[in-house]
Structures are given as C-alpha cells and as structure tokens.
Amino acid sequence: MPPSVNIIEEARVAVPRTAALPPEPIRLSALDAQWITLPLIQRVLIFVNDGGSSMPPPFASAVDALRASLAETLARFPTLAGRIVHVPATGDAAFDCGTAGSGGGGGVRFLVAEASDADAARLAEDDDHDAEAFAGLVPALDTGFLPAETLAAQVTRLRGGGLAVGVAMHHAAVDGRSVWRFLRAWAAACRGEGDADAAAGPPTTFDRAVIRLPGGGGGGGEELARSVLRKWTPDLPVAAVAGHFIRPNLSRRTFTVTAQDMRRLKQRVVAELSPAHTQDAGGTPPPSSFVAVAALAWVSFVRSKRHPAGIISAADEVYLFFFADCRARLDPPPGDGYFGTCISGCLARATAGDLLADDGGVGVAAAAVAEEVRRAAEDPLAGWDWMSTLEQVDMDRLMNLAGSTRFDAYEAADFGWGPPARTELVTMNHDGQVVLVAGKGGGVQASVSLHPAHMDAYKSHFLSYFG
C-alpha cells in the first residue's frame, strides 16, 4: 500500500504588500498558450537526515523557514502567485498578478503534511520509483477552469527525520529553465541569501512582446496567441481536455550516469561515428553530454519495444522528441532573465533498423540528435508549433525527452540543510519518457517511464554501455 499522507495545514502565501507587481495583466504568448491544456509540472525534493552533511532542522522550523522565504521569493516571480485568467472581450488568456498580494485573495497554496509511514531513506535510494508515494508528496493544481493557479507547494514530514518539498507548477507559466530559476531563488532566500542571488543573476523579466514568432507580427504576437487558444482550448474558460491527465500504469526507474560513465559513453559514440568504425577516431569531436545520453536512451527505448515486445519493426520510422531553449538564439534575444515558456520542439527521426544495429546504432542516433540540435540553433522557432507536429507521428514509436543535463537540480535546491538526496519529476505519464537533470556530484540523472513489461529490456541495453 502507498504511504498515507495527512494534510495538517493548508494556508496561502502571498506576495508582500511592499512588492511592486505588474500593473496590468500579462497576456500569454503563443509559446505559453499551447500549455493551457497540459498545465502540470509536479516535482518532489526529498531530504534525508543522514546525521552529517544533510540534516534538516526540526520540522516546524523548516516549515516556517520555507513559508517565509517563499513569500520573499514570490515578490520576484509574481506570475507564480497570480492566476491565469480568461479575457472574454479579446479571447486572450493572461497572468493576473493583481491577485498575488495579501489583499487580493490569491497567493500560493501552501500545504503542510505528514507521511509517518513513508521512509525518507528508502524513497531517496531506490532506483525504482514508488510512484504512488511520490504522488502523495506533491500538491495538485486547480487548472481545469480559468482563473487557474500557477503554483502550489507542499512540505511533508517523512519517517526517519527527513522531509519532502513538493511543487506543482503550471506549464504555461514556466519551462524547465524557469522551474530551476525559481527553485534556486527560493532555496537562496531560505538560506538567507536571497538578495545576493537576485544580484548575481540577470533581472527577471516577463515581457512577452520580446518573443517574435513567425507570422506573429509585433506586440508579442497577440493574435497568434489567440489563434493557438482557439485551436487547442476552444471552450475557454474551460481549460481541461479529456484524457490529458490519465496516468497509465507505467514503471519508472532512475539511471545514474557518473562522470566516468559519461566519458566512456562519449568515447563509444565517437568510435561509432568514425568512418567505417576505424580505431582512429581522432578527427571526430565528442558529442555533448545531452546528445550522448539522448542517443543511448533513444536506442534503449527502440530495443525495448522491439525485443520481446514486437511493437516496433526494423522498417519502422522512430522518433525522439525534445525541447530546445530559445532564449539565447532569438533575434533580439529576450535575455537569460526571461521567465516563462521559451522553448521550441525538436523531432529527430531514424529508421528503427539503423538504431537496432549491434555495431553503430547509438552513433546513428547521436548523429540524428546532433543534427536536430544544430537545426534548432539555426532556426530556433521552427518547431514552436510542436503540438501540431506531434499530431502527425505514431506516439507508440516516439520517445519523449524532457529536461537538460545542465539543470543543476541538486546544487540549486539547497535550502540551508544540504542538497536533496533525491529529486524527481512526478508527472511522467508517457510510455517512453525520459527526464534529465545534472546528477549529484557530476554526471547525469536519467529517469525513465515505460510499460512495466519493457523496462527490463531497456535497463539491460542502457547499462550495457557502461560495463
């Protein structure tokens, strides 16, 4: 049975009255608007009391520190304390930050909970996810009808002196980079270093007018955003679409690729990419960590669906979908401080038989991924309408890759009692989804969701590259 979670307090954390909030609603861009029906990012951070480098304070003290520092942090990120609202007169959806303050009746739901039969050390250490337990450690969001929340937080006492910090964030308000920017700022504020964190990075900006999409015109492409909303959410203010939040019975597992493993993987990819697989690979540059682990994950997925499942045949076209951050590549660039959704879809394609080759399959995959990364760098918004792209492919033959090897999840989430022992994306709902973050102490963490019958084959091939 999954651990029972008891909610012992539910409150709201508002932006301080002294905060300078945006005076007018911020209209969603077309990049934001696509996520109205797919709103949920749920992530859990698990802290273990190991008696040494990681020792959370008494639970009540941790709750007080997290609550106070959240209020401080929301002053810098008011779109997370407001609501997404529908503007019937124009057909827009917008972030209304006027509800973020203590006088607006809004703010962020903040839950305090207890799961006395959930062992912190076990949840942190097991490679196989206890998905039901993780789900109890994160809040839900009220998103089916506008106005919709954009953030909720939950702090849960775990057995053994540990605790969990869970967040739920609306994907129309944040992409992966924005998630970690917010969590890093919250952690710094909890450590008493909020002002230093704010001064060290670029100022946070929310101006959607700087995002100029193809055919969007000026002013942030407001009419294009409206057309996206009409296409994907024609019944606004009703924002829910049937079937989007069904969680299939998937197996979820985390693989840790150490720095040494990554070097070995890159060497093997280089060898496979070299002409005729010769021993002299000196002229072939090594792939990035992202390309290397994406290629291995993709080939492992195809193999798991080929043998013994028989879902994919050698002649089938197979796909790897991922997002590219556009901030640095737009003209003009919105800047590193842009807070919102600024990602474009990328779809790599290959013939399954080429990826299934015993000698060279991962190299073929790496070349296809690298080419798609190159295309995204040259034309960063070519894949902005990614939902339309995915309508045209067979999802049974697609692996969905989220996150980045550059998201320093463990370093970013030190709230003052050491980094988390484990962090996971709880919302992994696709049969063939991989989520990447930088691993503890270097390397990469790759978390995978698959049909339970296919996980053993996936695991066998993935780990074979490090033997």
C-alpha positions as CSV (number, residue, x, y, z in Angstrom):
1,M,0.0,0.0,0.0
2,P,1.2,3.5,-0.7
3,P,2.1,5.6,2.4
4,S,-0.8,7.6,3.8
5,V,-0.4,11.4,3.6
6,N,-2.3,13.5,6.1
7,I,-2.7,17.2,5.4
8,I,-2.3,19.0,8.7
9,E,-2.5,22.6,7.5
10,E,-3.5,24.5,4.3
11,A,-2.7,28.2,4.0
12,R,-1.9,30.8,1.4
13,V,1.4,32.6,0.9
14,A,1.0,36.0,-0.7
15,V,3.5,38.4,-2.1
16,P,4.4,41.1,0.5
17,R,2.4,44.3,0.3
18,T,5.5,46.3,-0.5
19,A,6.3,44.3,-3.7
20,A,6.0,46.1,-7.0
21,L,3.5,43.9,-9.0
22,P,2.9,44.3,-12.8
23,P,0.1,46.9,-13.1
24,E,-1.7,45.2,-16.0
25,P,-2.3,41.5,-16.8
26,I,0.4,39.9,-18.8
27,R,-1.0,38.2,-21.9
28,L,0.2,34.7,-22.7
29,S,2.4,34.4,-25.7
30,A,1.7,31.6,-28.3
31,L,4.5,29.6,-26.7
32,D,2.7,29.8,-23.3
33,A,-0.7,29.3,-24.7
34,Q,0.0,25.8,-26.0
35,W,0.4,24.6,-22.4
36,I,-3.0,25.7,-21.2
37,T,-4.4,22.2,-21.5
38,L,-1.2,20.5,-20.3
39,P,-0.6,22.5,-17.2
40,L,1.1,20.4,-14.6
41,I,4.7,20.1,-13.6
42,Q,5.0,18.2,-10.3
43,R,8.5,17.8,-8.8
44,V,9.5,16.4,-5.4
45,L,12.7,17.1,-3.5
46,I,13.5,14.5,-0.8
47,F,15.8,15.5,2.1
48,V,17.2,12.8,4.3
49,N,18.6,13.2,7.8
50,D,21.9,11.4,7.5
51,G,23.4,12.8,10.6
52,G,26.2,14.5,8.6
53,S,26.2,16.8,5.6
54,S,22.4,16.7,5.2
55,M,20.4,17.3,8.4
56,P,17.1,19.1,8.1
57,P,16.1,21.3,11.0
58,P,13.2,20.3,13.2
59,F,10.1,20.0,11.0
60,A,8.3,23.0,12.4
61,S,11.4,25.2,11.9
62,A,11.8,24.0,8.3
63,V,8.1,24.8,7.6
64,D,8.4,28.3,9.0
65,A,11.6,29.0,7.0
66,L,10.2,27.6,3.8
67,R,7.0,29.6,4.2
68,A,8.7,32.9,4.9
69,S,11.3,32.5,2.2
70,L,8.5,31.6,-0.4
71,A,6.8,34.9,0.3
72,E,10.1,36.7,-0.2
73,T,10.7,34.8,-3.5
74,L,7.3,35.4,-5.0
75,A,8.0,39.1,-5.0
76,R,10.5,38.4,-7.8
77,F,8.2,35.9,-9.6
78,P,4.7,37.4,-9.4
79,T,3.3,35.3,-12.2
80,L,3.6,32.3,-9.9
81,A,1.5,34.0,-7.2
82,G,-1.3,35.2,-9.5
83,R,-3.8,33.4,-11.7
84,I,-4.2,32.6,-15.4
85,V,-7.4,34.4,-16.4
86,H,-9.6,34.4,-19.5
87,V,-10.3,37.8,-21.1
88,P,-13.6,37.2,-23.0
89,A,-13.6,40.6,-24.7
90,T,-10.5,39.7,-26.7
91,G,-10.2,36.0,-26.4
92,D,-6.8,36.3,-24.6
93,A,-5.5,34.4,-21.6
94,A,-3.3,36.4,-19.3
95,F,-1.4,36.3,-16.0
96,D,-3.3,38.4,-13.5
97,C,-0.7,39.3,-10.9
98,G,-3.1,41.6,-9.1
99,T,-4.3,38.7,-7.1
100,A,-0.8,37.8,-5.9
101,G,-0.7,40.2,-2.9
102,S,-2.1,39.7,0.5
103,G,-5.0,41.9,-0.3
104,G,-6.0,40.2,-3.5
105,G,-7.4,37.0,-2.1
106,G,-4.9,35.0,-4.1
107,G,-1.3,33.9,-3.4
108,V,0.1,30.4,-3.4
109,R,-1.5,27.4,-1.7
110,F,1.0,26.1,0.9
111,L,0.3,22.6,2.4
112,V,1.9,21.1,5.4
113,A,1.6,17.3,5.6
114,E,2.8,14.2,7.4
115,A,3.5,10.8,6.0
116,S,4.7,8.8,9.0
117,D,4.9,5.5,7.2
118,A,7.0,6.9,4.3
119,D,10.7,6.3,4.9
120,A,12.8,9.1,3.6
121,A,15.9,7.0,3.0
122,R,14.1,4.3,1.0
123,L,12.4,6.9,-1.2
124,A,15.7,8.6,-1.8
125,E,17.7,5.4,-2.5
126,D,15.5,3.1,-4.6
127,D,16.3,3.2,-8.3
128,D,12.7,2.0,-9.0
129,H,10.2,4.8,-8.2
130,D,7.5,4.4,-5.6
131,A,5.2,6.4,-7.9
132,E,2.2,6.4,-5.6
133,A,4.3,7.6,-2.7
134,F,5.9,10.3,-4.8
135,A,2.5,11.5,-5.9
136,G,1.4,12.0,-2.3
137,L,4.3,14.3,-1.7
138,V,3.3,16.9,-4.3
139,P,0.2,19.1,-4.4
140,A,-2.3,19.3,-7.2
141,L,-3.3,22.4,-9.1
142,D,-6.8,23.7,-9.8
143,T,-6.4,24.2,-13.5
144,G,-9.4,22.8,-15.3
145,F,-11.2,26.2,-15.4
146,L,-9.8,29.7,-15.6
147,P,-8.9,31.5,-13.4
148,A,-6.2,28.8,-12.7
149,E,-3.5,28.6,-10.2
150,T,0.1,28.6,-11.4
151,L,1.9,27.3,-8.3
152,A,1.3,25.3,-5.1
153,A,3.8,24.0,-2.6
154,Q,3.7,21.2,0.0
155,V,6.1,20.3,2.8
156,T,5.8,16.8,4.2
157,R,7.3,15.2,7.3
158,L,8.8,11.8,6.5
159,R,9.8,8.9,8.7
160,G,13.4,9.0,9.9
161,G,13.8,12.7,10.3
162,G,13.5,13.5,6.6
163,L,11.2,15.8,4.8
164,A,9.9,16.4,1.2
165,V,9.3,19.7,-0.6
166,G,6.9,19.3,-3.5
167,V,5.8,21.8,-6.0
168,A,3.1,21.9,-8.7
169,M,3.6,24.5,-11.4
170,H,1.5,25.4,-14.4
171,H,3.5,24.7,-17.6
172,A,2.0,27.8,-19.3
173,A,3.9,29.9,-16.7
174,V,7.2,28.1,-16.7
175,D,9.5,25.9,-18.8
176,G,12.3,23.7,-17.3
177,R,14.7,26.6,-17.0
178,S,12.2,28.8,-15.3
179,V,11.4,26.0,-12.8
180,W,15.0,25.7,-11.7
181,R,15.5,29.5,-11.6
182,F,12.6,29.8,-9.2
183,L,13.7,26.9,-7.0
184,R,17.2,28.2,-6.9
185,A,15.9,31.6,-5.8
186,W,13.6,30.1,-3.2
187,A,16.4,28.0,-1.8
188,A,18.7,31.0,-1.6
189,A,16.1,33.0,0.2
190,C,15.6,30.2,2.7
191,R,19.4,30.2,3.3
192,G,19.2,34.0,3.9
193,E,21.0,34.7,0.6
194,G,18.0,35.9,-1.4
195,D,19.4,39.4,-2.1
196,A,22.8,38.0,-3.2
197,D,21.1,35.5,-5.5
198,A,19.0,38.3,-7.1
199,A,22.0,40.5,-7.6
200,A,24.1,37.7,-9.1
201,G,21.8,36.9,-12.0
202,P,20.1,38.9,-14.7
203,P,16.9,40.7,-13.6
204,T,13.8,38.7,-14.0
205,T,11.6,39.8,-17.0
206,F,8.1,38.9,-18.1
207,D,7.6,40.9,-21.3
208,R,6.0,38.6,-23.8
209,A,6.4,41.3,-26.5
210,V,10.0,40.4,-27.0
211,I,9.0,36.9,-28.3
212,R,8.5,37.4,-32.0
213,L,7.1,34.3,-33.7
214,P,6.9,33.5,-37.4
215,G,3.7,35.1,-38.6
216,G,3.0,36.6,-35.2
217,G,3.6,40.2,-36.1
218,G,4.7,42.7,-33.4
219,G,3.5,43.2,-29.9
220,G,4.3,39.7,-28.8
221,G,2.1,38.0,-31.4
222,E,-1.2,38.6,-29.6
223,E,-3.4,37.4,-32.5
224,L,-1.2,34.3,-33.0
225,A,-1.6,33.5,-29.3
226,R,-5.4,33.9,-29.6
227,S,-5.4,31.5,-32.6
228,V,-3.5,29.0,-30.6
229,L,-6.0,29.2,-27.8
230,R,-8.9,28.9,-30.2
231,K,-7.3,25.7,-31.7
232,W,-6.4,23.9,-28.5
233,T,-8.9,25.3,-25.9
234,P,-12.0,26.4,-27.9
235,D,-14.2,26.3,-24.8
236,L,-12.4,28.8,-22.6
237,P,-12.7,29.5,-19.7
238,V,-12.9,25.7,-19.6
239,A,-9.3,24.6,-19.9
240,A,-9.4,20.9,-19.3
241,V,-9.2,18.4,-22.2
242,A,-10.4,14.9,-21.6
243,G,-7.7,12.3,-21.4
244,H,-4.7,14.6,-20.9
245,F,-4.2,13.7,-17.3
246,I,-4.7,9.9,-17.4
247,R,-1.7,8.2,-15.8
248,P,-1.1,4.8,-17.3
249,N,0.3,2.1,-15.1
250,L,3.9,2.7,-16.0
251,S,7.2,1.5,-14.5
252,R,9.5,4.4,-13.5
253,R,13.2,4.0,-12.9
254,T,16.2,6.3,-12.4
255,F,19.6,5.7,-14.0
256,T,22.7,7.5,-12.8
257,V,25.4,8.2,-15.4
258,T,28.5,9.1,-13.5
259,A,31.1,11.5,-14.9
260,Q,33.3,8.5,-15.7
261,D,30.4,6.7,-17.3
262,M,29.8,9.7,-19.5
263,R,33.4,9.8,-20.7
264,R,33.1,6.1,-21.6
265,L,29.8,6.7,-23.4
266,K,31.2,9.6,-25.4
267,Q,34.2,7.5,-26.4
268,R,31.9,4.7,-27.7
269,V,29.8,7.2,-29.6
270,V,32.9,8.8,-31.2
271,A,34.1,5.3,-32.2
272,E,30.7,4.5,-33.8
273,L,30.6,7.9,-35.6
274,S,34.1,7.5,-37.1
275,P,34.3,6.4,-40.7
276,A,33.9,2.6,-41.0
277,H,34.3,2.4,-37.2
278,T,38.1,2.6,-37.5
279,Q,40.3,2.7,-34.5
280,D,41.4,6.2,-35.4
281,A,38.7,8.5,-34.1
282,G,40.9,11.5,-33.6
283,G,39.1,13.6,-36.2
284,T,35.6,13.1,-34.7
285,P,34.7,15.6,-31.9
286,P,33.0,14.1,-28.9
287,P,29.2,14.7,-28.6
288,S,27.8,16.9,-25.9
289,S,26.5,15.1,-22.8
290,F,23.0,15.8,-23.9
291,V,23.5,14.2,-27.3
292,A,25.3,11.2,-25.9
293,V,22.7,10.3,-23.2
294,A,19.8,11.1,-25.5
295,A,21.1,8.8,-28.2
296,L,21.6,5.9,-25.7
297,A,18.2,6.5,-24.2
298,W,16.6,6.5,-27.6
299,V,18.2,3.3,-28.8
300,S,17.4,1.6,-25.5
301,F,13.7,2.6,-26.0
302,V,13.6,1.2,-29.5
303,R,15.2,-2.0,-28.4
304,S,12.7,-2.4,-25.5
305,K,9.8,-2.0,-28.0
306,R,11.4,-4.4,-30.5
307,H,12.5,-7.3,-28.3
308,P,10.5,-9.0,-27.0
309,A,7.5,-6.6,-27.3
310,G,7.3,-6.6,-31.1
311,I,5.8,-3.2,-31.1
312,I,8.5,-1.7,-33.4
313,S,9.8,-3.4,-36.5
314,A,13.1,-2.8,-38.2
315,A,11.5,-1.0,-41.1
316,D,9.5,1.5,-38.9
317,E,10.4,5.1,-38.6
318,V,11.1,6.0,-34.9
319,Y,11.2,9.4,-33.2
320,L,12.9,11.3,-30.4
321,F,11.1,14.5,-29.3
322,F,12.7,17.1,-27.1
323,F,12.6,20.8,-26.5
324,A,15.3,23.4,-27.1
325,D,15.6,26.6,-25.1
326,C,15.3,29.7,-27.3
327,R,16.4,32.5,-25.1
328,A,19.9,33.0,-26.4
329,R,19.0,32.3,-30.0
330,L,16.2,34.7,-30.7
331,D,16.7,38.0,-32.5
332,P,16.6,40.1,-30.4
333,P,17.2,37.7,-27.5
334,P,14.8,38.1,-24.6
335,G,17.7,37.6,-22.2
336,D,18.6,34.9,-19.7
337,G,16.3,36.6,-17.1
338,Y,13.1,35.9,-19.2
339,F,10.7,34.0,-17.0
340,G,8.1,31.9,-18.8
341,T,7.9,29.4,-21.5
342,C,10.5,29.9,-24.2
343,I,11.1,26.5,-25.8
344,S,10.7,25.1,-29.2
345,G,10.1,21.5,-30.2
346,C,12.7,19.3,-31.9
347,L,11.9,15.9,-33.6
348,A,14.7,13.6,-34.6
349,R,13.8,10.7,-36.9
350,A,15.5,7.5,-37.8
351,T,14.8,4.0,-39.2
352,A,14.5,1.5,-36.4
353,G,16.8,-1.0,-38.1
354,D,19.6,1.6,-38.1
355,L,19.3,2.1,-34.4
356,L,19.0,-1.6,-33.7
357,A,22.4,-2.4,-35.3
358,D,24.6,-4.1,-32.8
359,D,27.6,-2.0,-34.1
360,G,26.8,1.6,-34.6
361,G,23.2,2.1,-33.6
362,V,24.0,4.7,-30.8
363,G,26.2,6.5,-33.2
364,V,23.4,6.8,-35.8
365,A,21.1,8.1,-33.1
366,A,23.7,10.6,-31.9
367,A,24.1,12.0,-35.4
368,A,20.4,12.4,-35.7
369,V,20.1,14.2,-32.4
370,A,23.0,16.4,-33.1
371,E,21.6,17.4,-36.4
372,E,18.3,18.4,-34.8
373,V,20.2,20.4,-32.2
374,R,22.0,22.2,-35.0
375,R,18.8,23.0,-36.8
376,A,17.3,24.4,-33.6
377,A,20.3,26.7,-33.2
378,E,20.0,27.9,-36.8
379,D,16.2,28.4,-36.7
380,P,15.2,28.4,-33.0
381,L,11.4,28.9,-33.6
382,A,11.0,26.4,-36.5
383,G,9.4,24.0,-34.0
384,W,7.4,26.4,-31.9
385,D,4.1,24.8,-33.0
386,W,5.2,21.4,-31.6
387,M,1.7,20.2,-30.7
388,S,0.8,20.1,-34.4
389,T,4.0,18.3,-35.2
390,L,3.2,15.5,-32.7
391,E,-0.2,15.0,-34.1
392,Q,1.5,13.6,-37.2
393,V,3.6,10.8,-35.6
394,D,2.8,7.5,-34.1
395,M,3.2,8.0,-30.4
396,D,3.9,4.3,-29.8
397,R,7.2,4.8,-31.7
398,L,8.2,8.1,-30.0
399,M,10.4,8.7,-27.1
400,N,9.8,12.0,-25.3
401,L,12.9,13.6,-23.7
402,A,12.5,16.4,-21.1
403,G,14.9,18.4,-19.0
404,S,18.5,19.1,-19.6
405,T,21.9,17.8,-18.5
406,R,22.6,21.4,-17.5
407,F,19.8,21.7,-14.9
408,D,21.9,21.6,-11.7
409,A,19.0,20.2,-9.7
410,Y,20.9,19.1,-6.6
411,E,23.1,22.2,-6.3
412,A,20.2,24.6,-6.9
413,A,17.9,23.1,-4.2
414,D,20.0,23.5,-1.1
415,F,17.6,25.3,1.3
416,G,20.2,25.5,4.0
417,W,20.5,21.9,5.2
418,G,22.3,20.4,2.3
419,P,21.2,19.4,-1.2
420,P,18.3,16.9,-1.6
421,A,19.1,13.2,-1.6
422,R,16.7,12.7,-4.4
423,T,14.6,14.8,-6.8
424,E,12.2,13.5,-9.4
425,L,9.6,14.8,-11.8
426,V,6.4,13.1,-10.6
427,T,4.4,13.8,-13.7
428,M,5.9,11.2,-16.0
429,N,2.8,10.0,-18.0
430,H,4.2,8.8,-21.3
431,D,5.2,5.3,-22.2
432,G,8.7,6.2,-23.3
433,Q,9.5,9.4,-21.4
434,V,13.0,10.3,-20.1
435,V,13.7,13.3,-17.8
436,L,17.3,14.6,-17.5
437,V,18.9,16.7,-14.8
438,A,22.5,17.1,-13.7
439,G,23.4,14.3,-11.3
440,K,24.7,14.5,-7.7
441,G,28.4,15.2,-7.8
442,G,28.6,15.4,-11.6
443,G,27.3,13.2,-14.3
444,V,23.6,12.9,-15.3
445,Q,20.4,11.6,-13.8
446,A,18.1,10.0,-16.4
447,S,14.6,9.0,-15.1
448,V,12.6,6.8,-17.4
449,S,8.9,5.8,-17.6
450,L,7.9,2.7,-19.6
451,H,5.4,-0.1,-19.8
452,P,6.4,-2.5,-17.0
453,A,6.9,-5.4,-19.5
454,H,9.6,-3.4,-21.3
455,M,11.7,-1.9,-18.5
456,D,14.0,-4.9,-18.1
457,A,15.0,-4.8,-21.8
458,Y,15.5,-1.1,-21.6
459,K,17.6,-1.4,-18.4
460,S,19.8,-4.2,-19.9
461,H,20.7,-2.2,-23.0
462,F,21.2,1.1,-21.2
463,L,23.5,-0.3,-18.6
464,S,25.5,-2.4,-21.2
465,Y,27.2,0.7,-22.4
466,F,28.9,1.2,-19.1
467,G,30.1,-2.3,-18.5
